[in-house]
Amino acid sequence: MITCYLRYVIDPFKLKEFETYGKMWIPLVEKFGGKHHGYFLPHEGPNNIALAMFSFPSLAAYETYRAAAVDDLECQAAMRYYQETQCFLSFERSFMRPVFE
């Protein structure tokens, strides 16, 4: 299993728009076989950092999702929403291997 960790620099004045953006992606990741662990919005501390994490069985499965998302109409709509709102300024993507009991 591989977990994708996303760290966003968001526009704190567009927090509601970023939350809408996140809610659009959660079911899309799951539609393509991933497990979304949620978006995490600022509460205390910096007001411009948000996180998201989701997992796929393998890096290859993640790459399959990325390729399929390009042609998916719902994914395209989510990207258009981001382009219209500019609700985040940048993001970093890392892949991690979870450890359980």
FENKAJO-V913888 format. One record per run of one state. SS is the DSSP state (H for helix, E for strand, C for the rest). FROM is the first residue (numbers start at 1). TO is the last residue. If there is no record, write none. Layout:
ss->SS from->FROM to->TO
ss->SS from->FROM to->TO
//
This chain:
ss->C from->1 to->1
ss->E from->2 to->10
ss->C from->11 to->11
ss->H from->12 to->31
ss->C from->32 to->34
ss->E from->35 to->40
ss->C from->41 to->48
ss->E from->49 to->56
ss->C from->57 to->58
ss->H from->59 to->71
ss->C from->72 to->72
ss->H from->73 to->85
ss->C from->86 to->87
ss->E from->88 to->96
ss->C from->97 to->101
//
